[in-house]
């Protein structure tokens, strides 16, 4: 299983610091994922709402009160610069 998110901290504006189960810590900008997307993302354009992000421990990812979440594998890929296909190569199937 790929690393999951264990901690999130709102840094500023649309930036979040994410900590993963393997110890990786990364500061990611979510501006391009939020602004102008509309729909369920519209409330997150308000920094006050965006900063209400928490960790969903069961899913191992970040989530907002309105249910918006992001795939932890994609976030880990962005945090480490590793393509998901590179990470797949190290997974053993049982």
N, C-alpha and C positions, 0 to 999 in steps of 0.2 A: 504494500500500500504506500502511496506517495505521502510525504509529510503533510500534516494538517495544521491549521492555525490554532494556536493556544492562547494568543494575546493580541489585542488590537488597541492602539492608542491614536486618538485624533491629534495630529501634529499641528496643522493649520490649513485653512481653506479646504481643499479637497485632497489633502495628503493624509495618509494613514501609515503608521508604523505597524507592521505585522511581524509576529514571532511565530515560527513554525516548530513542530515537534522535534526536528533535527537540530534546533538551535539557530537556524538561519533567521536573521532579523533584517527587514528591508523596509525602506520608506518608499511607498508607491503613491503616485498621483492619479486620482480617480476622475479628474476633470473631464477627460475625453469619454469616460464611461457614463457620466451623469448629465453634463450640460447639453441641452438641446435634444435630448433623447425623447422627452415627453413621457406620457403614460405613467407607469409606476415609478419612473425615475424623476418625474417632475417635482415631487415633494422634497427630494434630496438636493435640489438646487439651492434650497435654503440651508445655509451652513448650520443653523441651529438644529435642523432635522438631521443633516448629514452627520453631525458630531454625535448623534445618539447610537452610533454603530456599536454592536456587541459581538461576542463570539458565540456561535451556536456550537456548543461542545459536542453534541451528538453528530452533527454534520461536519464538524471540524472546519468551519468557514465563518465568514463574517455575515451579519444580517442586520437589517434595520427594522424598526417597529412596524413598517408597512409590509414586511415580508420579503423585500428585495434582498437577494444574496448573490454571491459570485462563486463560480467553480474554484475550489481551492487548488486544483491542479494547474489551472490557468494562472492563478495568482502566484503560485510557487515557481512556475516557469518564468514569469516576468521578474520575480524577485531574484532568481538565480541566473537568468540569461540562458537557461537550458531549454531546448525545445522539448515538448511533451514526448515526442518520438524518441529523443535521447533518453529520457527518464524511463520510458517503456522498455528500452533495451536492457535495463538492469533488473527488471522484475522477473522473478521466477514463478512459473505457473505450477501449481500443485494439483 
